Amino acid sequence: MNNYKTLARNISIVFICLLLIPITTWLIDWHWQSGQRYGFFDHLLFIITESGSAPYFALITSLVLAIWLSMRCKLLKHHWVVIFLSVFLLQGTTQVIKSTIKTLWEEPRPYMSYMVEKGVELEPFYELSRKERGVVIQKTLVDDKTTPQWLEQHWQKETGYSFPSGHTMFAVMWAFIIVGFLTREKDSKTPLAMGIMILWAGLMMISRIRLGMHFPIDLFVSTLIGYPIALFFFYFLAKRDTLIDGTFNKPAPKKQNVTQKN
């Protein structure tokens, strides 16, 4: 269980670093506006946000990361089957939680304020199917000169509710998974991997608020949800290791010499 303390510390570092993004957004009082201009950096953010877009890009990202992690982990207890099942369980759990909250909360995305300015009524809009909502957005932006085409197409696909952020949950949980397993492996590249995953997940979160997809509170709560789930999961693995080690390393009972009396 000693290694779990290091693991919890590393995951907590990732958690705090990522939580600073929505907190900083609140502190500087930045919020998405319909008239903002988009440049080259925004297009890069869009590429990063697509790496977490369901179903295809998120699946490809998960396969690449899971295969790399399986190749990096060499201990028998981190067989590739264990890693793939762990990814399925952790990502699946957080995405089910996300979908449930979205259904209950029904918070429109920030970019919908721009649609309202152009005459779209929210209540009838959300009574439509997702495909029909995309058509409404396409028609509404047909003469728009400020929104890039790639962002218009992204809005047409992402017509669901805002709170919480599925992209954020996806990226944050992957950061926890990579750091957690590499820490358990005592991999020397753990600090480097931690930095890369913080950068990727952080840019994912920034892209969601910059592109009008989420509010800072969406990112904040999404990060909060993933943190205890990851800690509990790796605590369970640590307890399992303790039980296995205790079973197989248990000393054999001493044989007693029996003397026969004549």
N, C-alpha and C positions, 0 to 999 in steps of 0.2 A: 504493500500500500504506500510505501515511501515514494515510489515513482508517480503515484496519483497526485501527490501534492505539487510536484513539478508540472504535471499535466494541467491541473486546475489553475496554477499560476499562469501558464502559457496561454490557455484559453481565455483567462480573465484579461490578459494583456490585449489579446485580439478584440475581445468584447469592448473594453474601455476605448481603444483606438477608434473602433467603428462607431461607437456611441457618440464620440465627439463630433461626428459629421452633422447629425440633426441638431445637436446642442449648439454648435457653431453657427448653423443657419439661423437659429432663433436669436442668438446673441447679436449677430450683425443685421438682424431684421430683414433678411432676404426672402423674397417670395416670388413665385413665377408670375410673369405678366404677359399678356397677350401680344404686346407690341415689341417684345424683345427681339434682338437680331441674333441670327445663328451663323457661326463660322466653322472653320476647319476643326477646332477643338470639339465643338458640339457634334460634328459628324463622327469623330473618334469615340465620343461618349456613346453615340448611337450604336456603333459597332460593338462596344463593350456591353451595352444593355441587351443587344441581340444574343450575346453568348448565354444569356439566361432566359431567353424567350421560349415558352413552351409552344408546341411539344418538341420540335425537331432540334433546334439549336441547343436547348437545355439538355436534351438527351445526348447529343454529340459531346457537349462539354462534360457531362457526367461520365460518359464512357472513356474519354481521354484521361480525365483526372483519376478515375477508378483504376484504369489499366496502369497508369504511371505509379500510383500509390501501391498497387499490388506488386509491381516490379521492384519498388523501393523497399518494401517490407519483406524481410527474409525469415523471420521467425515462423515456426510452424503454426503458432496460435493466430498468425495474421495471414493465413492462407487466403488466396484471392476470393474464395467463396465467402469467407467471413467478411472481407472488406465490401464486396458487392452487396451482401445481405445487409450490412450495416448502413451503407449508403441508401439502399431501398427503404429501410426502416426509418432512418432519420429524416431523409428528404420527404418521404411519403407522409410521415406524421405531421411535419410542419406545414406541408401543402394542404393537408386535410383541415388543419386548424385554420389556415388562411382562408380557404374556401368557405368554411362555416361562418367565420366572422364577417366576411364580405357579404354573405347572404343576409345576416342579421343586421349589419350596420348600414349598408346601402349608402355609402358616402360617394358622391360624384367626384371624378378626377378633376384636378385643377384646370386642365385645358377645356373642360366643359363650360367654364365661365366665359371663354371666348365664343363657344358655340351659342351660349345664351345671348351674348351681345349681338350675334348675327341672326337671332330670331328663333333658335331652337328652344322648345319647351321641355324641361327636364322630365316631368311626370310621363307624358306620352312617349318620350324618347326611350325611357327605361322599360316601358311596356312592350317594346319591340324586341325581336330576336337580335342576337349579336350581329348577324349578317345584315339585317335591316338597319341597325344602328350605323354600321359602317357605310352603308349607302347614303344615309342622311348626312354623315360627316363629309363624305365625298362631294355631295351636291352643295353643301353649305360652303365648302372651301374652293369651289370651282373657279372663282375669280379672285382668290386670295393671292396677294403678291408678297407677303411677308413670311409665310410658313414654307420651309423647304419641302419638296415633294416627298423625300424620304421620311420626313416627320409626319406629313399628312397620311402617308400609307401606314405608318406605325399607329397613329391615332385610330385609323379605320379598323385595324386589327384588335387594338386594345380598348374595347368599348365597355368593359366591365367596371366594377366599382373600385374605389381607391384604397380604402382602409381594410386590412393592412397591405404591405407590399410583398407580393410573392417573389419578385426578383431579388429583393433584399434578403428574404428568408433563404432563398436558394444559395445566394453568394455567401452569406454569413455562415450558413450551416456547412458549406463546403470548406470554408476557412477553418471552422472548428474541427471538421473531420480530418483534414490534412495535418493540422497541428497536433491533434490528439493522437493519431496513430503514429506519427513520426516521433512524438515524445515518448510514447510507449516503447518504440523501437530503440530509443536513445540514439537516434540518428544525428550525426554531426551537422547535417544540413538543415536541421530544424529551424534555427534562427533565420536562415535565408528563405526557407519556404514560408515561414511566418510573415516575413516582410513582403514577399510577393503576393501572398493571399490577402493580406491587409490592403495592399495597393489595389488589387483587382476588385475585391469586394467594396472597398471605399469608392472607387470610380464608378462601380455599378450603382451605388447608393446616390452619388452625386448626379449621375445621368438621369435617375428617376425623377429627381426634383427639377433638374435643369430643363428636361424635355416636357415638363408639364404633366407628368404621370402620377406624381405623389406629393403629398404634403410632408413636412418634416416629422410630424407625429406618426405618420405611417411607417417611416424608417425606424423611428425610435422604438415603437412597440414591437415591430417585427424583429429587431435585434434582441429586445428583452425576451421575447418568446423562445428564440432559439438557444439562448444561453443556458437556462436551467435544464433544458432537454439534453443538451450535449454533456453537461456535467453529470447528470444522472446516468446517462448511457455509459460513459467511460468509468464511472464509479462501479457500475454493474460489472463491466469487464474486469476491473481491478479486483473485485470481490471474487469473481469466477477464477481468476488466476491464483488467488490465495487459497481457495478451496482445492484447486487442482494440485498446486504445489504441496499442500498439506496431505493430500491423499497419496501421491506418488513418492513423496520424500519422507513418509512416516517410517521411523525406524522399526525394524522387525523385532518382535518380542523375543526376549532371551529364553533359551531353552533351560529348563530346570533338570538338574541331574537327580535321577531317582536311584537310590541305593536299595538293593534288596536285602532283607534280613533273613538269615537262615534260622 
